[in-house]
Amino acid sequence: MEHPHRAGGPAEGERSPVAEIIAIGSELLTPQRLDTNSLFLTSQLNALGVAVTAKHVVGDDRARLASAIQTAVERSEYVFLSGGLGPTEDDVTREAAAAALGRTLEFSAAQEQILIQRFAQIRRPMAENNRRQVYLVAGAEALPNPHGTAPGQVCRTVRGALFLLPGPPREFKAMVADQVVPRLRAELPPRVIRVRSFRVTGMGESQLDALIAPVYSKYQNPSTTVLSSLGDLWVNLYAQCDTEAEAEALLREVGDPIAELLGDRVYSTCADDTLELVVGRLLRERKATVATAESCTGGLVAARLTEYAGSSDFFVASFVTYSDAQKQSLLGVPREMIAQHTAVSEPVAKAMCVAAQQKTGATYALSTTGYAGPEGGTEENPVGTVFIGLATPSAAHVTKLIYGMDRARIRTLAVQTALDLLRRELLAL
């Protein structure tokens, strides 16, 4: 979930141009398809100093799309439409754009000849409905599309411009790079956007925001965005300035106090890093290895540690001992220990990680045992209780946590905590 936090915007006459992106296609509203074009376009626009303030996904509905376009062009300098330029009846972008701007569609003989030549080159007959693709919004400039049959279009608006771009990523990315970016670069004043990121774990979103809001809320520029997923937080500072030096100075002014407040809960300042990638990097740098012994997490810690290529440099083995019997036979956890303390206990978690370390010769070993629910638990250790063991070259430690009642949440947070405990141990060296 994304939560943009702003202390208010600059005056209308002073602000930089902004953009909106509308991805078009009913298939993008299903779980099977993702809009990746907008991510690429956003990176290109940010490099030009244009901030993307809104992204929308609209199905193949002409009236809804026309309404979305009309609203976007009234409030943003640049509006980008992705998709819906094909030859079929459900490709409604041209008609919707014309309706939104109060214009007509005009047949382009020049674009028809380009299309005919395109089909001749690929030695395919051109269906009659392909001629729908040569209609341009009145006053629009056609954008060449050497990778497909639908030309792009750019229409000047009262505030700026409306771009109609093809949906297939291969066509879309080439048109953005070859047609859109050069046009914008020629008309925009020099402006840069720089980003400073903090990847954070070990705290909740509300706790994080309460901690850092007194710093970032004083500023309109840079703006601050907090992204949240279970057990993982991402703080982004966006600075817009005329020069890179000014942007970097602003990021230091706001970012340095935030970094001090967050401390070692920041596991990376690289936006693309994940916790498992950072842990793997630390293990590799220290020429250390790790093994896991898992019960309630069922191998999820091992899966995270082996997510990236090259994990064989540091990952040795995993024991998934879900039953008490396998804890005894594979790890040698004493039957008497389980009978006295139960399998979900500090002594068992410690015995599991120590055994994994000894049996594999790994430098470190992680263990997890707990009640992931929805059934089980005791009065002392209810559902949501997880014991995480960490065996190091000098000692073994166990951390007890209670995560609540949701099974998926319990397992995800247990894995995240286990990785973070190992990260902190490695940093302490």
C-alpha positions, 0 to 999 in steps of 0.5 A, a space after each residue: 500500500 502506498 501512502 504519500 505524505 506531503 506538507 502541501 504543494 507550492 503555488 500553482 505558478 511555481 510548481 513543476 509540470 506533472 503527469 498522469 498515466 492511464 493504462 487502458 484495457 479490461 485485461 489489466 483489471 484481472 489478476 493475470 495482467 500487470 501494467 508494467 508500461 507505467 513503471 518504465 514511463 515513470 522512470 523516464 519522466 522522473 529523469 526529465 524532472 516530471 513527477 507522476 502524480 496519478 496512475 489509473 487503469 481503465 477498462 475498455 469502456 469509451 465513456 469511462 475512459 473519455 471521462 478519465 482523460 478529460 479530468 486528467 488533461 484539466 489538471 495535469 500538463 502531460 497525460 499519457 494513454 497506454 493501450 487501446 490503439 488496436 484494430 478491434 471494436 474494443 480498442 476505444 482509445 482514439 474515440 475516447 480521446 477525441 471525445 474528451 478533447 471535443 474533437 473529431 477523428 480524421 482519416 490520415 491517407 499518409 498513415 494508411 500508406 505507412 500501414 499498407 507498406 508495413 503489412 507488405 513488409 511482413 507479407 501479411 494481408 491487411 484486414 479491413 478493420 486495420 484501417 481504424 488505426 489510421 484515424 487521428 484525433 483532429 490536430 494530432 501529430 502521428 508518432 511513428 511505430 516501427 515495431 507495430 501497426 498502430 501509430 502513436 499520437 500527441 495532441 496539444 492541450 490547454 495545459 500541455 499535451 496528451 499522448 496516445 501510446 500503444 499497449 504492447 511493451 515492446 512498442 510502448 518502450 521504443 515509442 517513449 524512448 524515441 518519440 516522447 522523451 526527445 519532445 519533452 526534453 526539447 520543451 522542458 526547462 532543465 529540471 532533475 528529480 533525485 530520490 533517497 530511499 530507506 528500506 526498513 524492517 523491525 517496526 510497524 508503519 504507524 510507528 515509523 511514521 510517528 517517528 519520522 513525520 516531525 522531520 519530513 512534514 516540514 517540507 514541500 520539497 522533497 516530498 515523502 512517500 512510505 510504501 508498506 508490505 508485511 514486515 517491510 517498509 520503504 521510505 522514499 524522499 523525492 527532491 525536484 530542483 534545477 540542478 543535481 547539486 541542489 537536489 542532493 543537498 535537499 535530500 541530505 537536509 531531510 534524509 540525514 535526520 531520518 536516517 539517524 532516527 531509524 538507525 539500524 532498522 534501515 537495512 539498505 538505502 538501495 531501492 532495489 534491495 531486499 532483506 534476503 539480498 542484503 543478508 546474502 551479501 553480508 554472508 558472502 563478504 564475511 565468507 560465512 555460511 548459514 543453515 536453517 532448521 524450520 518448523 512453523 515456517 515450513 522452509 520459507 526462511 530457506 526459500 528467502 535465503 536462496 531466492 537469488 542466484 549465487 546463494 550456494 556461496 553461503 547457504 548450506 542446508 535446510 531441515 524442515 522438521 515439522 513433526 516432533 518425531 523429525 525434530 528428534 530423528 533429524 536434529 537430535 532434539 531430546 524427547 524429554 526436552 519436548 515432553 517437558 517444554 513442548 516443541 514450541 519453546 525456547 529450549 527446543 528452538 535453541 536445540 534446533 539451531 545448534 543441531 543445524 549448525 553442528 550437523 552442517 558445519 555452517 557458521 550460523 544457523 537459524 531455527 523457527 518453531 511456533 504456533 502458526 494457527 489457527 489451531 493450537 497454542 497454550 495459555 502461556 504461548 498462544 497462537 502467533 507465538 514463535 521462537 526464533 533461534 540463532 546459533 553463532 560461532 560463539 553462542 546461541 540465542 532465542 527470541 520470542 515473539 507473538 504476531 497475532 492470529 493470522 497464519 500467513 501473517 505469522 509465518 511471513 513476519 517470522 521469516 522476516 524477523 529471522 533474516 533481520 536477526 541474522 543481519 544484525 548479528 553480521 553487522 555486529 562483527 
